[in-house]
């Protein structure tokens, strides 16, 4: 019992520190790099900014592939699938509960279509139980196509959304207005700042140090997730699908609730879907590519629990799409249904033991 409590507390602290490092330093350094490279907002948002918000998931996926010869690789995939379910059901649902979100139909069609394709690609690799180099390149190619779509989107719809980068910036500005959150993180942020330097000025240093810190904290998360799972006698995949996935998404949940309160619920919806596209196509595709290039012929993927959870994820996209296109508004009732579906999913996962 002591081992379980200790490992759980360590995971909570690691998730908290990951949120500070990612939001306060890594994303800030990427923002400075994007400006230095003079990247368009939508391209920067879909690539650098999305990588920033999804870096913990990407790191966990890579670490689990390396650790013990990939014995716990399902933790990495489970964390991404679980985070995706959390983002679609809890973030969008809670945002709608706070204030109904008006949805721009072409945007939700665009993102849900690409996202559905990414989920279908993930399901396809479960068919033979392993990922090959060609399949990995398809995952990465899908994201390249998505970036191209975003690049030309503003030209076709100049009055449309300004991209994920602006979303990220506005989310951080909303969080900064909440003094209690600011006071809570100020001391830790200053301490980390001694290592990283000013993320806007010393962006290369901040980038390198942040990557190292995120990798280290992700390793701690994986190790303690395994310890906690063994201590309470459940599969590590279950911890990844629920505790790790939900915990790593809490900062995004707080930010989305805050912007929804200001009447910008669509931002929460599109940001959740866009981040999930990155998580599946790059968060899984890139680690698989690196491992395959290191000499493996294929990477084993998939368990029954992961396959079913991914099918559930596909179902959540369908539900979200239907809700978002009923009157072009995601209502409070629909938001409540989405939250209820997530509660049901977590209960199912724990009762089944995945």
Secondary structure, DSSP 8 states (H G I E B T S, - for coil): -HHHHHHHHHHHHHHHHHHHHIIIIIHHHHHHHHHHTT--HHHHIIIIIHHHHHHHHHHHHHHHHHGGGGTTHHHHHHHHHHHHHHIIIIIHHHHHHHS-EE--HHHHHHHHHHHHHHHHHHHHHHHHTEE-HHHHHHHHHHHHHHHHHHHHHHHH-TTS---HHHHHHHHHHHHHH-HHHHHHHHHHHHHHHHHH--TTTSHHHHHHHHHHHHHHHHHHHHHHHHHHHHHHT--HHHHIIIIIHHHHHHHHHHHHHHHHHTT-HHHHHHHHHHHHHHIIIIIIHHHHHHHHHTT-S-EE---HHHHHHHHHHHHHHHHHHHHHTSTTEE-HHHHHHHHHHHHHHHHHHHHHT-
